[in-house]
Amino acid sequence: MEVKARRVGGASYQVPTEVRGDRRVALAIRWIIQFAKKRSNKEFKSFAEKLAVELMEGAKGQGEAIKKRDTIQRMADRQPRICTLKW
């Protein structure tokens, strides 16, 4: 699930929508790479090490990419009254 902004009568609503399979994979890869790049250079010498740690933490259900996914899922779950605006 993700939330998309919809304008209705001058007001913006966050409408939860289902994510297609292709976009789901693209978002996951984008977030993993994004958070691997943000890791400290003092702790990890190369990007390969950063990426490996992010992937291992993702497999454990930890890591920044997993936190981002959970945050977006919670945002979508908090919008039940606006679900009727899907079109």
C-alpha distances in whole Angstrom, upper triangle without the diagonal:
4,7,10,13,15,19,21,25,25,22,18,15,12,10,6,6,5,6,9,11,13,11,9,13,14,12,13,16,16,15,18,20,20,20,23,25,25,26,30,33,35,33,33,35,33,29,30,30,27,25,26,26,22,21,24,22,18,20,21,18,19,19,18,15,14,14,12,9,10,11,7,6,9,9,6,9,12,11,13,16,14,12,15,15,13,15
4,7,10,13,16,19,22,22,19,16,13,9,8,6,6,6,7,10,13,14,11,10,13,13,11,12,16,15,14,17,19,18,19,22,23,23,25,29,31,34,33,32,34,32,29,29,30,27,24,26,26,22,22,24,22,19,21,23,19,20,19,17,14,14,14,11,9,10,10,6,7,9,8,6,9,11,11,13,15,13,12,15,14,13,15
4,7,9,13,15,19,18,15,12,9,6,5,4,6,9,10,13,16,17,13,13,17,16,13,16,19,17,16,20,22,20,21,24,25,24,27,30,33,36,34,34,36,34,31,32,32,29,27,29,29,25,25,27,25,22,25,26,22,22,22,19,17,17,16,13,12,13,11,7,9,10,7,6,9,10,9,11,13,11,11,14,12,11,13
4,6,10,13,16,16,13,10,8,5,5,6,7,10,11,14,17,17,14,15,18,17,14,17,20,18,18,21,23,21,22,26,26,26,29,32,34,37,36,36,38,35,32,33,34,31,29,31,31,27,27,30,28,25,28,29,25,26,24,22,19,20,19,16,15,16,14,11,12,14,11,9,13,13,11,14,15,11,11,14,11,10,12
4,7,10,13,12,10,6,6,5,6,9,10,14,14,17,20,21,17,18,21,20,18,21,23,21,20,24,25,23,25,28,28,27,30,33,36,39,38,38,40,38,34,36,36,33,31,34,33,30,30,33,31,28,31,32,28,28,27,24,22,23,21,18,18,19,16,13,15,16,12,11,15,14,12,14,14,11,12,14,11,11,12
4,6,10,10,8,5,5,6,7,10,11,15,16,18,22,22,19,21,24,23,21,24,26,24,24,28,29,27,28,32,32,31,34,37,40,43,42,41,43,41,38,39,40,37,35,38,37,33,34,36,34,31,34,35,32,32,31,28,26,26,25,22,21,22,20,17,18,18,15,14,16,16,13,15,14,10,11,12,8,9,10
4,7,6,5,4,6,9,10,14,15,18,20,22,26,26,23,24,27,26,24,27,29,27,27,31,32,29,31,34,34,33,37,40,42,45,45,44,46,44,40,42,43,40,38,41,40,36,37,40,38,35,38,38,35,35,34,31,29,29,28,25,24,25,23,20,21,21,18,17,19,18,15,17,15,12,14,14,10,12,12
4,6,5,6,7,11,11,15,16,20,22,24,28,28,25,27,30,29,27,30,32,30,30,34,35,33,34,38,38,37,40,43,45,48,48,47,49,47,44,45,46,43,41,44,43,39,40,42,40,37,40,41,37,37,36,33,32,32,30,27,27,27,25,22,23,23,19,18,20,19,15,16,14,11,13,12,9,11,12
4,6,8,10,14,15,18,20,24,26,28,32,32,29,30,34,32,30,33,36,34,33,37,38,36,37,41,40,39,43,45,48,51,50,50,52,50,47,48,49,46,44,47,46,43,43,46,44,41,43,44,41,40,39,36,35,35,34,31,30,30,28,25,26,26,22,21,23,22,18,19,17,14,16,15,12,15,15
4,7,10,13,15,19,21,24,26,28,32,32,29,30,33,32,29,33,35,32,32,36,36,34,35,39,38,37,40,43,46,48,48,48,50,48,45,47,48,44,43,46,45,41,42,45,42,40,43,43,40,39,38,35,33,34,32,29,29,30,27,24,26,25,22,21,23,21,18,20,18,15,18,17,14,17,17
4,7,10,12,16,18,22,24,26,30,30,27,28,31,30,27,30,33,30,29,33,34,32,33,36,36,35,38,41,43,46,46,46,48,46,43,45,45,42,40,43,42,38,39,42,39,37,40,40,36,36,35,32,31,31,29,26,26,26,23,21,22,22,18,18,20,18,15,17,15,12,15,15,12,15,16
4,7,9,13,15,19,20,23,26,27,23,24,27,26,24,26,29,26,26,29,30,28,29,33,33,31,34,37,40,43,42,42,44,42,39,41,41,38,37,39,38,35,36,38,36,33,36,37,33,33,31,28,27,27,26,23,23,23,20,18,19,19,15,15,17,15,13,15,14,11,14,14,11,13,15
4,6,10,12,16,18,21,24,25,22,22,26,25,22,25,27,25,24,28,30,27,28,32,32,31,34,37,39,42,41,41,43,42,38,40,40,37,35,38,37,33,34,36,34,31,34,34,30,30,29,27,25,25,23,21,20,20,18,15,16,16,12,11,14,12,9,11,10,7,10,11,9,11,13
4,7,9,13,15,18,21,22,19,19,22,21,19,21,24,22,21,25,26,24,25,28,29,28,31,34,37,39,38,38,40,38,35,36,37,33,32,34,33,29,30,32,30,27,30,30,27,27,26,23,22,21,20,17,16,17,14,11,12,12,9,8,11,10,7,10,10,7,9,12,10,10,13
4,6,10,12,16,19,20,17,17,21,21,18,21,24,22,21,25,27,25,26,29,30,29,32,35,38,41,40,39,41,39,36,37,37,34,32,34,34,30,30,32,30,27,29,30,26,27,27,24,22,22,21,18,17,17,15,12,12,13,10,7,10,10,7,9,9,6,6,9,7,7,10
4,7,10,13,16,18,15,14,18,18,16,18,21,20,19,23,25,23,24,27,29,28,30,34,37,39,38,37,39,38,34,35,35,32,30,32,31,27,27,29,27,24,26,27,23,24,24,22,20,19,18,16,14,14,13,10,9,10,8,5,8,9,7,8,10,8,7,10,9,8,11
4,6,9,13,15,12,12,16,16,14,17,20,19,19,22,24,23,24,27,28,28,31,34,37,39,38,37,39,37,33,34,35,32,29,31,31,27,26,29,27,24,25,27,23,25,24,22,20,19,19,17,14,15,15,11,10,13,11,8,10,13,11,11,13,11,9,11,10,8,10
4,7,10,12,10,9,13,14,13,15,18,18,18,20,23,22,23,26,28,28,30,34,36,39,37,36,38,36,32,32,33,30,28,29,29,25,24,27,25,22,23,25,21,23,23,22,19,18,19,16,13,14,15,12,10,14,13,10,12,15,13,14,16,14,11,14,14,10,12
4,7,8,6,6,10,11,10,11,14,15,15,17,19,20,21,23,25,25,27,31,33,36,35,33,35,32,29,29,30,27,24,26,26,23,22,24,23,20,21,23,20,22,21,20,16,16,17,15,12,14,15,12,11,15,14,12,14,17,16,17,19,17,15,17,17,13,14
4,6,5,6,9,10,10,12,14,15,16,18,20,21,22,24,26,27,29,33,35,38,36,34,36,33,29,29,30,28,25,26,27,24,22,25,24,21,22,24,22,24,23,22,18,18,20,18,15,17,18,15,15,18,18,15,18,21,20,20,23,20,18,20,19,15,16
4,6,5,6,9,10,11,13,14,16,17,19,20,21,23,25,26,28,32,33,36,34,32,34,31,27,26,28,26,23,24,25,22,20,22,22,19,19,22,20,22,22,21,17,17,20,18,15,17,19,17,16,20,20,18,20,23,22,23,26,24,21,23,22,19,19
4,5,5,6,9,10,11,12,14,16,17,18,20,21,23,25,27,30,32,35,33,31,32,29,25,25,27,25,21,23,24,21,19,22,23,19,20,23,21,23,22,21,17,18,21,18,16,19,20,18,18,22,21,19,22,25,24,25,28,25,23,25,24,21,21
4,5,5,6,8,10,10,12,14,15,16,18,20,21,22,25,28,30,33,32,30,31,28,24,24,26,24,21,22,24,20,19,22,22,18,20,23,20,22,20,19,15,16,18,15,13,17,17,14,15,19,18,17,19,22,21,23,25,23,21,23,22,19,19
4,6,5,6,9,10,11,12,14,15,17,18,20,21,23,27,29,32,30,28,30,27,23,23,24,22,19,20,21,18,16,19,19,15,17,19,17,18,18,17,13,13,15,13,10,14,15,12,13,16,17,15,17,20,20,22,24,22,20,23,22,19,20
4,5,5,6,9,10,11,12,14,16,17,18,20,22,25,27,30,28,26,27,24,21,20,22,20,16,18,19,16,14,17,17,14,15,18,17,18,17,16,12,13,16,14,12,15,17,15,15,19,20,18,21,24,24,25,28,26,24,27,26,23,24
4,5,5,6,9,10,11,12,14,15,17,19,20,24,25,29,27,25,26,23,19,19,21,19,16,18,19,16,15,18,19,15,17,20,19,19,18,16,13,14,17,14,13,16,17,15,16,20,20,19,22,24,24,26,29,26,25,27,26,23,24
4,6,5,6,9,10,10,12,14,15,17,19,22,24,27,26,24,26,23,19,20,21,18,16,18,18,15,14,18,17,14,16,19,16,17,15,13,10,11,13,10,9,13,14,12,13,17,16,16,19,21,21,23,26,24,23,25,24,22,23
4,5,5,6,9,10,11,12,14,16,17,21,23,26,24,22,24,21,18,17,18,16,13,15,15,12,11,14,13,10,12,15,13,14,12,11,7,9,12,10,8,12,14,12,13,17,17,17,19,22,23,25,28,26,24,28,27,24,25
4,6,5,6,8,10,11,12,14,16,19,21,24,22,20,21,18,15,14,16,14,11,13,14,11,10,14,14,11,13,16,15,15,13,12,9,11,14,12,12,15,17,16,17,20,21,20,23,25,26,28,31,29,28,31,30,27,28
4,6,5,6,9,10,11,13,15,18,20,23,22,20,21,18,15,15,17,14,12,15,15,12,12,16,16,13,16,19,17,16,14,12,9,12,14,11,12,15,16,15,17,20,19,20,23,24,25,27,30,28,27,30,28,26,27
4,5,5,6,8,10,11,13,16,18,21,20,18,20,18,15,15,16,13,11,14,14,10,11,14,13,11,14,16,14,13,10,8,5,9,10,8,9,12,13,12,14,17,17,18,20,22,23,26,29,27,26,29,28,26,28
4,5,5,6,9,10,11,15,17,19,18,16,18,15,12,12,13,10,7,10,10,7,7,11,10,8,12,14,13,12,9,8,5,9,11,10,11,14,15,15,17,19,20,21,23,25,26,29,32,30,29,32,31,29,31
4,6,5,6,9,10,14,15,18,17,15,16,13,9,10,12,9,7,10,11,8,9,13,13,12,15,17,16,15,12,10,9,12,14,13,14,17,18,18,20,22,22,23,26,27,29,31,34,32,31,35,33,31,32
4,6,5,7,9,13,14,18,17,15,17,15,11,13,14,11,10,13,13,10,12,15,14,13,17,18,17,15,12,9,8,12,13,11,13,16,16,16,19,21,20,22,24,26,27,30,32,30,30,33,32,30,31
4,5,5,7,10,13,15,14,13,15,14,11,13,12,9,9,12,10,8,10,13,11,11,15,16,15,12,9,6,6,10,11,10,12,15,15,16,18,20,20,22,24,25,27,30,32,31,31,34,33,31,33
4,5,5,9,11,13,12,10,12,10,7,9,9,5,5,8,8,6,9,11,11,11,14,16,15,13,10,9,9,12,13,13,15,18,18,19,21,23,24,25,27,29,30,33,36,34,34,37,36,34,36
4,6,8,9,13,12,11,12,10,7,10,10,7,8,11,11,10,13,15,15,15,18,19,19,17,13,11,12,15,16,15,17,20,20,21,23,25,25,27,29,30,32,35,37,35,35,39,37,35,37
4,7,9,12,12,11,13,12,10,13,12,9,10,13,12,11,14,16,15,15,19,19,19,16,12,10,11,15,14,14,17,19,18,19,22,23,23,26,28,28,30,33,36,34,34,38,36,35,37
4,7,9,8,8,10,10,9,11,10,6,9,11,10,9,13,14,13,14,17,18,18,14,11,10,12,15,15,15,18,20,20,21,24,25,25,27,29,30,32,35,38,37,37,40,39,38,39
4,5,6,6,9,10,10,13,11,8,12,14,12,12,16,16,15,18,20,20,20,17,14,13,16,18,18,18,21,23,23,25,27,28,28,31,32,33,35,38,41,40,40,44,42,41,43
4,5,5,6,8,9,12,10,9,12,14,13,14,17,18,18,20,22,23,23,20,17,16,18,21,21,22,24,26,26,28,30,31,32,34,36,36,38,42,44,43,43,46,45,44,45
4,6,7,10,12,14,12,11,15,16,14,16,19,19,19,21,24,23,24,21,18,18,21,23,23,24,27,28,28,30,32,33,34,36,38,38,41,44,46,45,45,49,48,46,48
4,7,10,11,13,10,9,13,13,11,13,16,16,15,18,20,20,21,18,15,16,19,21,21,22,25,26,26,28,30,31,32,34,36,37,39,42,45,44,44,47,46,45,47
4,6,8,9,6,6,10,10,9,11,14,14,15,17,19,19,21,18,15,16,18,20,21,22,24,26,26,28,30,31,32,34,36,37,39,42,45,44,43,47,46,44,46
4,7,9,7,8,11,12,12,14,16,17,18,20,22,23,24,21,19,19,20,23,24,25,27,29,29,31,33,34,35,37,39,40,42,45,48,46,46,49,48,46,48
4,5,5,7,9,10,11,13,15,16,17,19,20,22,23,21,18,18,19,22,23,23,25,28,28,29,31,33,34,35,37,39,41,43,46,45,44,47,46,44,45
4,5,5,6,8,10,10,12,14,15,16,18,20,21,19,16,16,16,19,21,20,22,25,25,26,28,30,31,32,34,36,37,40,43,41,41,44,43,40,42
4,5,5,6,9,10,10,12,14,15,16,18,20,18,16,17,16,19,21,21,22,25,26,27,29,31,32,33,35,37,38,41,44,42,41,45,43,41,42
4,5,5,6,9,10,11,12,14,15,17,18,17,14,15,16,18,20,21,22,24,26,27,28,30,31,33,34,36,38,41,44,42,42,45,44,42,43
4,5,5,6,9,10,11,12,14,16,17,14,11,12,13,15,17,17,19,21,22,23,25,27,28,30,31,33,35,37,40,39,38,42,41,39,41
4,5,5,6,9,10,10,12,14,15,14,11,12,11,14,16,16,17,20,21,22,24,26,27,28,30,32,33,36,39,37,36,40,39,37,38
4,5,5,6,9,10,11,13,14,13,11,13,13,15,17,18,19,21,23,24,25,27,28,29,31,33,35,37,40,39,38,42,41,38,40
4,5,5,6,8,10,11,12,10,9,11,12,13,15,16,17,19,21,22,23,25,27,28,29,31,33,36,39,38,37,41,40,38,40
4,6,5,6,9,10,10,9,6,8,8,10,12,13,14,16,17,19,20,22,23,25,26,28,30,32,35,34,34,37,36,34,36
4,5,5,6,9,10,9,8,10,9,10,13,14,14,16,19,19,20,22,24,25,26,28,30,32,36,35,33,37,36,34,36
4,5,5,6,9,9,9,12,11,11,14,16,16,17,20,21,22,23,26,27,27,30,32,34,37,36,35,39,39,36,38
4,5,5,6,5,5,9,9,9,11,13,14,14,17,19,19,20,23,24,25,27,29,31,34,34,33,37,36,35,37
4,5,5,5,6,8,7,6,10,11,11,12,15,16,16,18,20,21,22,24,27,28,32,31,30,33,33,31,33
4,5,7,9,12,11,9,13,15,14,14,18,19,18,20,23,23,24,26,29,30,34,33,32,35,35,33,35
4,6,8,12,12,10,12,15,14,14,17,19,18,20,23,24,23,26,29,30,33,33,32,36,36,34,36
4,7,10,9,6,9,12,11,10,14,15,15,16,19,20,20,22,25,26,30,30,28,32,32,31,33
4,7,8,6,7,10,11,11,13,15,15,16,19,20,21,22,25,27,31,30,29,33,33,32,34
4,6,6,6,9,10,11,13,15,16,17,19,20,21,23,25,28,31,30,30,34,33,32,34
4,5,5,6,9,10,10,12,14,15,17,19,20,21,23,26,29,28,28,32,31,30,32
4,5,5,6,9,10,11,12,14,16,17,19,20,22,25,28,27,26,29,29,27,29
4,5,5,6,9,10,11,12,14,15,16,18,21,23,26,25,25,28,28,26,29
4,5,5,6,9,10,10,12,14,15,17,19,21,25,24,24,28,27,26,29
4,5,5,6,9,10,11,12,14,15,17,20,23,22,22,25,25,23,26
4,5,5,6,9,10,11,12,14,16,18,22,21,20,23,23,21,24
4,5,5,6,9,10,10,12,15,17,20,20,19,23,23,22,25
4,5,5,6,9,10,11,13,16,19,18,18,22,22,21,24
4,5,5,6,9,10,11,14,17,16,16,19,19,18,20
4,5,5,6,9,10,12,16,15,14,18,18,17,20
4,5,5,6,9,11,14,14,14,18,18,18,21
4,5,5,7,10,13,12,13,16,16,16,19
4,5,6,8,11,10,10,13,13,13,16
4,6,6,10,10,10,14,15,14,18
4,6,9,9,10,14,14,15,19
4,6,6,7,10,11,12,15
4,5,5,8,10,11,15
4,6,7,9,11,15
4,5,6,8,11
4,5,6,10
4,6,8
4,6
4
